[in-house]
């Protein structure tokens, strides 16, 4: 474990240095930060110590800090408002719940969290973990296993949580390191008004990549120069969204995978890799996407979701099920008409081969850092925060999909636009590899995709990717197909 910690610390430092040098601005994969550019070199601020730690007063409140990524919305953000609402109803008045957000791009958030979790002076009591990072953080010793606590929580043992969703918070050692609070699916959001204008079907159901490209070409030809035909995340600044929502949606749609479970090796050469990169190359060469100045900066997620789609300036967006949370009355970009204007089509497989469509599923969890100061109090709050009522409040305000079976059956939840459709797409869901090396591999994916977007040939980008992955995981852990 000590050796793993040293490896993770080195990886975190290298990742952080790369971001500081290579990224021109901060951003996020889905909801990007609008705050000033992060310097990316300091850990998260240390949670304020409360007097209860020092034993000065028997009745002094204990402060439970919760760290999450602030996408620039501040106190208007969904998570901030949810935490404050849940905290106001929390029955233990001897505990104060304090949000301690980090304003950062998604990639910078992961690096800052890795630094913060290393020390008792900077670790929060509760941290939001993207499930793709959970295994790495757990293997590095940064998170507390909660299996013993879960045994006594009826919600966890009585079927209230969807069983498949528990896999996302289970690390490679078989232990559970968090409680999931949402999941998601991905597909093709499209503007029905634009489709109608150019003669495309308002109930659009593309059966292959060629049909997606054909629609984008029609839009470019007929909709006018102020309409972007299709938007996909293509840069390092949008972090995991580029890896997962663009590249992996394409790669998995070819039938290939990043990691071969049978041989326990990373695939570095395949026809699927070439096909995925060629699709991206086609989008950029034919100028079917947005200007590079828009798609390669850290604000890309906000720009496409909160500006271009609502203003009728974007026809197709490869994005996640959660984006509709922006359009609610309390969202970052209220748009009452979204439920009538938008359609949500499944992303087809490359040639329409079985199963016909593909989605990548992810999600977030509440975890307790190994260096947290108030672990018992943190666990008690997590149980309250993620009960049925509070979980339902969060997923309904954020646009995410619930991980609780009881919420999924609630009429208030099922009547929300696109919820059932987004949940249906999970039937063909794939997940990112639960491997320690995945975060490093993901960084190389982002570099590869951006290089294609900026003019490198798909073949050259794939060759460089193979070299980089081999360097990271070792020659004996790679596979060519």
Beta strands, then each sheet from edge to edge (+ up, - down):
strand 1: 62-67
strand 2: 69-70
strand 3: 95-99
strand 4: 102-103
strand 5: 126-130
strand 6: 179-183
strand 7: 186-191
strand 8: 228-231
strand 9: 259-260
strand 10: 265-269
strand 11: 314-320
strand 12: 342-345
strand 13: 347-348
strand 14: 357-360
strand 15: 363-367
strand 16: 429-430
strand 17: 478-480
sheet 1: 3+ 1+ 5+ 15- 6+
sheet 2: 2+ 4+
sheet 3: 8+ 11+ 7- 12+
sheet 4: 9+ 10- 17-
sheet 5: 13+ 14- 16-
end
